[in-house]
Amino acid sequence: MKKIIITAAVLATIIIACQKNAITGRRSISLIPESDMIGMSLTEYDKFLSEHKPLAATDKRTIMVKTVGSKIQKSVEKYYADKGLSSSLNGFKWEFNVVDENVVNAWCMPGGKVVVYTGLLPVTQDEASLAVVMGHEIAHAIARHGNERMSQGMMVQFGGLVLSTAMQQKPAVTQALFQQAYGLSTNLGMLKYSRTHETEADKMGLVFAAMGGYNPEAAVTFWQRMADASGGQKPPELLSTHPSDATRIATLKEFMPQALKYYKP
Protein backbone atom coordinates (compact mmCIF):
# COMPACT_ATOMS: atom_id res chain seq x y z
CA MET A 1 0.00 0.00 0.00
CA LYS A 2 2.82 2.39 0.83
CA LYS A 3 4.41 1.81 -2.58
CA ILE A 4 1.09 2.49 -4.28
CA ILE A 5 0.74 5.76 -2.39
CA ILE A 6 4.24 6.78 -3.45
CA THR A 7 3.40 5.87 -7.04
CA ALA A 8 0.24 7.96 -6.93
CA ALA A 9 2.22 10.89 -5.57
CA VAL A 10 4.73 10.59 -8.41
CA LEU A 11 1.95 10.46 -10.99
CA ALA A 12 0.29 13.51 -9.45
CA THR A 13 3.60 15.39 -9.61
CA ILE A 14 3.98 14.52 -13.28
CA ILE A 15 0.44 15.68 -14.09
CA ILE A 16 0.95 18.97 -12.25
CA ALA A 17 4.28 19.51 -14.00
CA CYS A 18 2.75 19.24 -17.48
CA GLN A 19 2.89 22.36 -19.62
CA LYS A 20 1.37 23.25 -22.99
CA ASN A 21 3.47 24.73 -25.78
CA ALA A 22 2.19 28.19 -26.72
CA ILE A 23 2.60 27.60 -30.47
CA THR A 24 2.29 23.88 -31.20
CA GLY A 25 -0.10 22.95 -28.40
CA ARG A 26 1.98 19.90 -27.44
CA ARG A 27 1.96 19.02 -23.75
CA SER A 28 5.22 18.12 -22.03
CA ILE A 29 6.59 17.56 -18.55
CA SER A 30 8.93 19.88 -16.68
CA LEU A 31 9.71 18.35 -13.32
CA ILE A 32 12.64 20.66 -12.63
CA PRO A 33 11.86 24.25 -11.54
CA GLU A 34 12.80 26.58 -14.39
CA SER A 35 14.58 28.84 -11.89
CA ASP A 36 16.95 25.94 -11.19
CA MET A 37 17.51 25.41 -14.92
CA ILE A 38 18.29 29.10 -15.40
CA GLY A 39 20.64 29.05 -12.41
CA MET A 40 22.55 26.14 -13.92
CA SER A 41 22.68 27.86 -17.31
CA LEU A 42 24.21 31.01 -15.82
CA THR A 43 27.06 28.99 -14.36
CA GLU A 44 27.61 26.99 -17.54
CA TYR A 45 27.40 30.04 -19.79
CA ASP A 46 29.99 31.99 -17.83
CA LYS A 47 32.24 28.94 -17.80
CA PHE A 48 31.87 28.51 -21.56
CA LEU A 49 32.71 32.15 -22.31
CA SER A 50 35.77 31.99 -20.05
CA GLU A 51 37.05 29.07 -22.16
CA HIS A 52 35.86 30.37 -25.55
CA LYS A 53 36.54 34.08 -25.81
CA PRO A 54 33.71 35.84 -27.69
CA LEU A 55 34.32 38.31 -30.49
CA ALA A 56 34.46 42.00 -29.64
CA ALA A 57 31.21 43.92 -29.50
CA THR A 58 32.47 46.10 -32.37
CA ASP A 59 33.03 43.14 -34.71
CA LYS A 60 30.53 43.30 -37.59
CA ARG A 61 29.61 39.64 -37.03
CA THR A 62 28.78 40.34 -33.40
CA ILE A 63 26.74 43.38 -34.39
CA MET A 64 24.74 41.30 -36.87
CA VAL A 65 24.08 38.51 -34.37
CA LYS A 66 23.07 40.96 -31.65
CA THR A 67 20.79 42.80 -34.09
CA VAL A 68 19.05 39.61 -35.17
CA GLY A 69 18.96 38.31 -31.61
CA SER A 70 17.34 41.49 -30.33
CA LYS A 71 14.58 41.23 -32.93
CA ILE A 72 13.92 37.58 -32.09
CA GLN A 73 13.88 38.45 -28.38
CA LYS A 74 11.25 41.14 -28.99
CA SER A 75 9.23 38.69 -31.10
CA VAL A 76 9.26 36.12 -28.31
CA GLU A 77 8.30 38.67 -25.68
CA LYS A 78 5.47 40.08 -27.82
CA TYR A 79 4.10 36.65 -28.72
CA TYR A 80 4.03 35.54 -25.11
CA ALA A 81 2.60 38.88 -23.94
CA ASP A 82 -0.21 38.61 -26.50
CA LYS A 83 -0.99 35.14 -25.14
CA GLY A 84 -0.93 36.37 -21.54
CA LEU A 85 2.09 34.15 -20.86
CA SER A 86 4.79 36.69 -20.07
CA SER A 87 5.40 35.00 -16.71
CA SER A 88 6.84 32.06 -18.67
CA LEU A 89 9.83 34.29 -19.43
CA ASN A 90 10.55 35.23 -15.82
CA GLY A 91 14.26 35.07 -15.15
CA PHE A 92 15.26 35.56 -18.79
CA LYS A 93 18.19 37.95 -19.14
CA TRP A 94 19.07 37.83 -22.80
CA GLU A 95 22.65 37.78 -23.98
CA PHE A 96 24.06 37.18 -27.47
CA ASN A 97 27.67 36.31 -28.19
CA VAL A 98 29.72 35.11 -31.17
CA VAL A 99 32.59 32.65 -30.80
CA ASP A 100 35.24 32.49 -33.52
CA GLU A 101 35.28 28.76 -34.18
CA ASN A 102 34.71 26.89 -37.42
CA VAL A 103 31.64 25.06 -36.13
CA VAL A 104 28.31 25.16 -37.98
CA ASN A 105 26.20 25.59 -34.88
CA ALA A 106 24.41 27.91 -32.46
CA TRP A 107 22.60 27.30 -29.18
CA CYS A 108 20.53 28.94 -26.48
CA MET A 109 20.56 28.02 -22.79
CA PRO A 110 17.61 28.59 -20.43
CA GLY A 111 17.34 32.25 -19.55
CA GLY A 112 18.18 33.46 -23.07
CA LYS A 113 21.94 32.89 -23.13
CA VAL A 114 22.84 32.55 -26.81
CA VAL A 115 26.05 31.66 -28.64
CA VAL A 116 26.57 31.64 -32.41
CA TYR A 117 29.73 30.14 -33.92
CA THR A 118 31.37 31.97 -36.81
CA GLY A 119 31.38 28.70 -38.78
CA LEU A 120 27.60 29.02 -39.09
CA LEU A 121 27.63 32.41 -40.80
CA PRO A 122 28.95 31.32 -44.23
CA VAL A 123 26.08 28.81 -44.38
CA THR A 124 23.33 31.17 -43.24
CA GLN A 125 24.71 33.82 -45.65
CA ASP A 126 22.10 36.45 -44.75
CA GLU A 127 20.21 37.86 -41.78
CA ALA A 128 16.96 36.09 -42.64
CA SER A 129 18.58 32.65 -42.55
CA LEU A 130 20.44 33.57 -39.38
CA ALA A 131 17.13 34.65 -37.85
CA VAL A 132 15.62 31.26 -38.68
CA VAL A 133 18.49 29.45 -36.96
CA MET A 134 18.55 31.72 -33.93
CA GLY A 135 14.76 31.55 -33.68
CA HIS A 136 15.04 27.76 -33.71
CA GLU A 137 17.69 27.66 -30.96
CA ILE A 138 15.86 30.20 -28.82
CA ALA A 139 12.68 28.16 -29.26
CA HIS A 140 14.39 25.18 -27.59
CA ALA A 141 14.91 27.31 -24.49
CA ILE A 142 11.46 28.94 -24.60
CA ALA A 143 9.76 25.55 -24.98
CA ARG A 144 11.87 24.15 -22.10
CA HIS A 145 13.05 21.22 -24.18
CA GLY A 146 16.15 20.82 -22.01
CA ASN A 147 13.96 20.67 -18.92
CA GLU A 148 11.78 18.08 -20.59
CA ARG A 149 14.72 15.86 -21.52
CA MET A 150 16.13 16.10 -18.02
CA SER A 151 12.71 15.30 -16.60
CA GLN A 152 12.51 12.25 -18.84
CA GLY A 153 15.86 11.11 -17.51
CA MET A 154 14.60 11.53 -13.96
CA MET A 155 11.53 9.51 -14.81
CA VAL A 156 13.67 6.75 -16.28
CA GLN A 157 15.83 6.44 -13.17
CA PHE A 158 13.09 6.85 -10.59
CA GLY A 159 10.33 5.18 -12.60
CA GLY A 160 12.38 2.06 -13.24
CA LEU A 161 12.90 1.54 -9.51
CA VAL A 162 9.23 2.03 -8.69
CA LEU A 163 8.19 -0.24 -11.56
CA SER A 164 10.36 -3.12 -10.38
CA THR A 165 8.83 -2.89 -6.91
CA ALA A 166 5.31 -2.53 -8.27
CA MET A 167 5.73 -5.56 -10.51
CA GLN A 168 6.58 -7.69 -7.46
CA GLN A 169 3.30 -6.64 -5.89
CA LYS A 170 1.54 -6.80 -9.28
CA PRO A 171 -1.05 -4.07 -8.93
CA ALA A 172 -2.36 -3.97 -12.50
CA VAL A 173 -3.06 -0.25 -12.75
CA THR A 174 0.29 0.80 -11.33
CA GLN A 175 2.11 -1.64 -13.58
CA ALA A 176 0.32 -0.37 -16.70
CA LEU A 177 0.93 3.31 -15.91
CA PHE A 178 4.59 2.87 -15.21
CA GLN A 179 5.17 0.57 -18.19
CA GLN A 180 4.27 3.55 -20.34
CA ALA A 181 6.64 5.81 -18.42
CA TYR A 182 9.40 3.23 -18.44
CA GLY A 183 9.18 3.10 -22.23
CA LEU A 184 10.99 6.44 -22.20
CA SER A 185 14.18 4.58 -21.35
CA THR A 186 14.39 2.92 -24.75
CA ASN A 187 16.79 4.50 -27.23
CA LEU A 188 14.21 5.04 -29.95
CA GLY A 189 11.81 6.51 -27.38
CA MET A 190 14.34 9.12 -26.30
CA LEU A 191 15.34 9.81 -29.92
CA LYS A 192 11.71 10.29 -30.88
CA TYR A 193 11.33 13.00 -28.28
CA SER A 194 14.45 14.69 -29.54
CA ARG A 195 13.18 14.69 -33.13
CA THR A 196 9.89 16.05 -31.82
CA HIS A 197 11.80 18.85 -30.12
CA GLU A 198 13.59 19.71 -33.36
CA THR A 199 10.38 19.89 -35.36
CA GLU A 200 8.69 21.94 -32.66
CA ALA A 201 11.61 24.36 -32.53
CA ASP A 202 11.54 24.67 -36.33
CA LYS A 203 7.91 25.78 -36.26
CA MET A 204 8.38 28.16 -33.35
CA GLY A 205 11.52 29.58 -34.93
CA LEU A 206 9.64 30.40 -38.13
CA VAL A 207 7.04 32.36 -36.17
CA PHE A 208 9.62 34.30 -34.18
CA ALA A 209 11.68 35.10 -37.30
CA ALA A 210 8.57 36.24 -39.17
CA MET A 211 7.50 38.48 -36.30
CA GLY A 212 10.98 39.99 -36.35
CA GLY A 213 10.47 41.10 -39.95
CA TYR A 214 12.41 38.25 -41.59
CA ASN A 215 10.92 36.18 -44.39
CA PRO A 216 10.47 32.69 -42.88
CA GLU A 217 10.76 31.16 -46.36
CA ALA A 218 14.52 31.61 -45.95
CA ALA A 219 14.37 28.46 -43.81
CA VAL A 220 13.77 26.25 -46.84
CA THR A 221 16.77 27.49 -48.81
CA PHE A 222 18.94 27.39 -45.68
CA TRP A 223 18.18 23.73 -44.98
CA GLN A 224 18.69 22.93 -48.64
CA ARG A 225 22.17 24.43 -48.31
CA MET A 226 22.71 22.39 -45.17
CA ALA A 227 21.68 19.24 -47.04
CA ASP A 228 24.10 20.04 -49.84
CA ALA A 229 26.91 20.77 -47.36
CA SER A 230 26.40 17.44 -45.59
CA GLY A 231 27.17 15.51 -48.76
CA GLY A 232 24.91 12.68 -47.70
CA GLN A 233 27.08 11.80 -44.70
CA LYS A 234 24.34 11.98 -42.06
CA PRO A 235 23.10 8.84 -40.27
CA PRO A 236 19.66 7.38 -41.14
CA GLU A 237 16.79 9.44 -39.76
CA LEU A 238 15.54 6.63 -37.52
CA LEU A 239 18.80 6.69 -35.55
CA SER A 240 19.32 10.45 -35.66
CA THR A 241 18.26 13.00 -33.06
CA HIS A 242 17.34 15.37 -35.91
CA PRO A 243 14.81 14.94 -38.71
CA SER A 244 16.34 14.19 -42.11
CA ASP A 245 16.85 17.28 -44.26
CA ALA A 246 14.11 16.11 -46.64
CA THR A 247 11.65 15.56 -43.77
CA ARG A 248 12.56 18.88 -42.17
CA ILE A 249 12.12 20.83 -45.41
CA ALA A 250 8.76 19.14 -46.09
CA THR A 251 7.55 20.00 -42.57
CA LEU A 252 8.71 23.60 -42.91
CA LYS A 253 6.86 23.98 -46.21
CA GLU A 254 3.72 22.53 -44.66
CA PHE A 255 3.86 24.97 -41.73
CA MET A 256 4.93 27.96 -43.85
CA PRO A 257 1.41 29.38 -44.45
CA GLN A 258 0.97 29.67 -40.68
CA ALA A 259 4.33 31.38 -40.23
CA LEU A 260 3.70 33.82 -43.10
CA LYS A 261 0.67 35.15 -41.23
CA TYR A 262 3.12 36.78 -38.83
CA TYR A 263 5.41 38.19 -41.53
CA LYS A 264 5.16 41.92 -42.06
CA PRO A 265 8.19 43.13 -44.10
C-alpha positions as CSV (number, residue, x, y, z in Angstrom):
1,M,0.0,0.0,0.0
2,K,2.8,2.4,0.8
3,K,4.4,1.8,-2.6
4,I,1.1,2.5,-4.3
5,I,0.7,5.8,-2.4
6,I,4.2,6.8,-3.5
7,T,3.4,5.9,-7.0
8,A,0.2,8.0,-6.9
9,A,2.2,10.9,-5.6
10,V,4.7,10.6,-8.4
11,L,2.0,10.5,-11.0
12,A,0.3,13.5,-9.4
13,T,3.6,15.4,-9.6
14,I,4.0,14.5,-13.3
15,I,0.4,15.7,-14.1
16,I,0.9,19.0,-12.2
17,A,4.3,19.5,-14.0
18,C,2.7,19.2,-17.5
19,Q,2.9,22.4,-19.6
20,K,1.4,23.2,-23.0
21,N,3.5,24.7,-25.8
22,A,2.2,28.2,-26.7
23,I,2.6,27.6,-30.5
24,T,2.3,23.9,-31.2
25,G,-0.1,23.0,-28.4
26,R,2.0,19.9,-27.4
27,R,2.0,19.0,-23.8
28,S,5.2,18.1,-22.0
29,I,6.6,17.6,-18.5
30,S,8.9,19.9,-16.7
31,L,9.7,18.4,-13.3
32,I,12.6,20.7,-12.6
33,P,11.9,24.2,-11.5
34,E,12.8,26.6,-14.4
35,S,14.6,28.8,-11.9
36,D,17.0,25.9,-11.2
37,M,17.5,25.4,-14.9
38,I,18.3,29.1,-15.4
39,G,20.6,29.1,-12.4
40,M,22.5,26.1,-13.9
41,S,22.7,27.9,-17.3
42,L,24.2,31.0,-15.8
43,T,27.1,29.0,-14.4
44,E,27.6,27.0,-17.5
45,Y,27.4,30.0,-19.8
46,D,30.0,32.0,-17.8
47,K,32.2,28.9,-17.8
48,F,31.9,28.5,-21.6
49,L,32.7,32.1,-22.3
50,S,35.8,32.0,-20.1
51,E,37.1,29.1,-22.2
52,H,35.9,30.4,-25.6
53,K,36.5,34.1,-25.8
54,P,33.7,35.8,-27.7
55,L,34.3,38.3,-30.5
56,A,34.5,42.0,-29.6
57,A,31.2,43.9,-29.5
58,T,32.5,46.1,-32.4
59,D,33.0,43.1,-34.7
60,K,30.5,43.3,-37.6
61,R,29.6,39.6,-37.0
62,T,28.8,40.3,-33.4
63,I,26.7,43.4,-34.4
64,M,24.7,41.3,-36.9
65,V,24.1,38.5,-34.4
66,K,23.1,41.0,-31.7
67,T,20.8,42.8,-34.1
68,V,19.0,39.6,-35.2
69,G,19.0,38.3,-31.6
70,S,17.3,41.5,-30.3
71,K,14.6,41.2,-32.9
72,I,13.9,37.6,-32.1
73,Q,13.9,38.5,-28.4
74,K,11.2,41.1,-29.0
75,S,9.2,38.7,-31.1
76,V,9.3,36.1,-28.3
77,E,8.3,38.7,-25.7
78,K,5.5,40.1,-27.8
79,Y,4.1,36.7,-28.7
80,Y,4.0,35.5,-25.1
81,A,2.6,38.9,-23.9
82,D,-0.2,38.6,-26.5
83,K,-1.0,35.1,-25.1
84,G,-0.9,36.4,-21.5
85,L,2.1,34.2,-20.9
86,S,4.8,36.7,-20.1
87,S,5.4,35.0,-16.7
88,S,6.8,32.1,-18.7
89,L,9.8,34.3,-19.4
90,N,10.5,35.2,-15.8
91,G,14.3,35.1,-15.2
92,F,15.3,35.6,-18.8
93,K,18.2,37.9,-19.1
94,W,19.1,37.8,-22.8
95,E,22.7,37.8,-24.0
96,F,24.1,37.2,-27.5
97,N,27.7,36.3,-28.2
98,V,29.7,35.1,-31.2
99,V,32.6,32.6,-30.8
100,D,35.2,32.5,-33.5
101,E,35.3,28.8,-34.2
102,N,34.7,26.9,-37.4
103,V,31.6,25.1,-36.1
104,V,28.3,25.2,-38.0
105,N,26.2,25.6,-34.9
106,A,24.4,27.9,-32.5
107,W,22.6,27.3,-29.2
108,C,20.5,28.9,-26.5
109,M,20.6,28.0,-22.8
110,P,17.6,28.6,-20.4
111,G,17.3,32.3,-19.6
112,G,18.2,33.5,-23.1
113,K,21.9,32.9,-23.1
114,V,22.8,32.5,-26.8
115,V,26.0,31.7,-28.6
116,V,26.6,31.6,-32.4
117,Y,29.7,30.1,-33.9
118,T,31.4,32.0,-36.8
119,G,31.4,28.7,-38.8
120,L,27.6,29.0,-39.1
121,L,27.6,32.4,-40.8
122,P,29.0,31.3,-44.2
123,V,26.1,28.8,-44.4
124,T,23.3,31.2,-43.2
125,Q,24.7,33.8,-45.7
126,D,22.1,36.5,-44.8
127,E,20.2,37.9,-41.8
128,A,17.0,36.1,-42.6
129,S,18.6,32.6,-42.6
130,L,20.4,33.6,-39.4
131,A,17.1,34.7,-37.8
132,V,15.6,31.3,-38.7
133,V,18.5,29.4,-37.0
134,M,18.5,31.7,-33.9
135,G,14.8,31.6,-33.7
136,H,15.0,27.8,-33.7
137,E,17.7,27.7,-31.0
138,I,15.9,30.2,-28.8
139,A,12.7,28.2,-29.3
140,H,14.4,25.2,-27.6
141,A,14.9,27.3,-24.5
142,I,11.5,28.9,-24.6
143,A,9.8,25.5,-25.0
144,R,11.9,24.2,-22.1
145,H,13.1,21.2,-24.2
146,G,16.2,20.8,-22.0
147,N,14.0,20.7,-18.9
148,E,11.8,18.1,-20.6
149,R,14.7,15.9,-21.5
150,M,16.1,16.1,-18.0
151,S,12.7,15.3,-16.6
152,Q,12.5,12.3,-18.8
153,G,15.9,11.1,-17.5
154,M,14.6,11.5,-14.0
155,M,11.5,9.5,-14.8
156,V,13.7,6.8,-16.3
157,Q,15.8,6.4,-13.2
158,F,13.1,6.8,-10.6
159,G,10.3,5.2,-12.6
160,G,12.4,2.1,-13.2
161,L,12.9,1.5,-9.5
162,V,9.2,2.0,-8.7
163,L,8.2,-0.2,-11.6
164,S,10.4,-3.1,-10.4
165,T,8.8,-2.9,-6.9
166,A,5.3,-2.5,-8.3
167,M,5.7,-5.6,-10.5
168,Q,6.6,-7.7,-7.5
169,Q,3.3,-6.6,-5.9
170,K,1.5,-6.8,-9.3
171,P,-1.1,-4.1,-8.9
172,A,-2.4,-4.0,-12.5
173,V,-3.1,-0.2,-12.7
174,T,0.3,0.8,-11.3
175,Q,2.1,-1.6,-13.6
176,A,0.3,-0.4,-16.7
177,L,0.9,3.3,-15.9
178,F,4.6,2.9,-15.2
179,Q,5.2,0.6,-18.2
180,Q,4.3,3.6,-20.3
181,A,6.6,5.8,-18.4
182,Y,9.4,3.2,-18.4
183,G,9.2,3.1,-22.2
184,L,11.0,6.4,-22.2
185,S,14.2,4.6,-21.3
186,T,14.4,2.9,-24.8
187,N,16.8,4.5,-27.2
188,L,14.2,5.0,-29.9
189,G,11.8,6.5,-27.4
190,M,14.3,9.1,-26.3
191,L,15.3,9.8,-29.9
192,K,11.7,10.3,-30.9
193,Y,11.3,13.0,-28.3
194,S,14.5,14.7,-29.5
195,R,13.2,14.7,-33.1
196,T,9.9,16.1,-31.8
197,H,11.8,18.8,-30.1
198,E,13.6,19.7,-33.4
199,T,10.4,19.9,-35.4
200,E,8.7,21.9,-32.7
201,A,11.6,24.4,-32.5
202,D,11.5,24.7,-36.3
203,K,7.9,25.8,-36.3
204,M,8.4,28.2,-33.3
205,G,11.5,29.6,-34.9
206,L,9.6,30.4,-38.1
207,V,7.0,32.4,-36.2
208,F,9.6,34.3,-34.2
209,A,11.7,35.1,-37.3
210,A,8.6,36.2,-39.2
211,M,7.5,38.5,-36.3
212,G,11.0,40.0,-36.4
213,G,10.5,41.1,-40.0
214,Y,12.4,38.3,-41.6
215,N,10.9,36.2,-44.4
216,P,10.5,32.7,-42.9
217,E,10.8,31.2,-46.4
218,A,14.5,31.6,-45.9
219,A,14.4,28.5,-43.8
220,V,13.8,26.3,-46.8
221,T,16.8,27.5,-48.8
222,F,18.9,27.4,-45.7
223,W,18.2,23.7,-45.0
224,Q,18.7,22.9,-48.6
225,R,22.2,24.4,-48.3
226,M,22.7,22.4,-45.2
227,A,21.7,19.2,-47.0
228,D,24.1,20.0,-49.8
229,A,26.9,20.8,-47.4
230,S,26.4,17.4,-45.6
231,G,27.2,15.5,-48.8
232,G,24.9,12.7,-47.7
233,Q,27.1,11.8,-44.7
234,K,24.3,12.0,-42.1
235,P,23.1,8.8,-40.3
236,P,19.7,7.4,-41.1
237,E,16.8,9.4,-39.8
238,L,15.5,6.6,-37.5
239,L,18.8,6.7,-35.5
240,S,19.3,10.5,-35.7
241,T,18.3,13.0,-33.1
242,H,17.3,15.4,-35.9
243,P,14.8,14.9,-38.7
244,S,16.3,14.2,-42.1
245,D,16.9,17.3,-44.3
246,A,14.1,16.1,-46.6
247,T,11.7,15.6,-43.8
248,R,12.6,18.9,-42.2
249,I,12.1,20.8,-45.4
250,A,8.8,19.1,-46.1
251,T,7.5,20.0,-42.6
252,L,8.7,23.6,-42.9
253,K,6.9,24.0,-46.2
254,E,3.7,22.5,-44.7
255,F,3.9,25.0,-41.7
256,M,4.9,28.0,-43.8
257,P,1.4,29.4,-44.5
258,Q,1.0,29.7,-40.7
259,A,4.3,31.4,-40.2
260,L,3.7,33.8,-43.1
261,K,0.7,35.1,-41.2
262,Y,3.1,36.8,-38.8
263,Y,5.4,38.2,-41.5
264,K,5.2,41.9,-42.1
265,P,8.2,43.1,-44.1
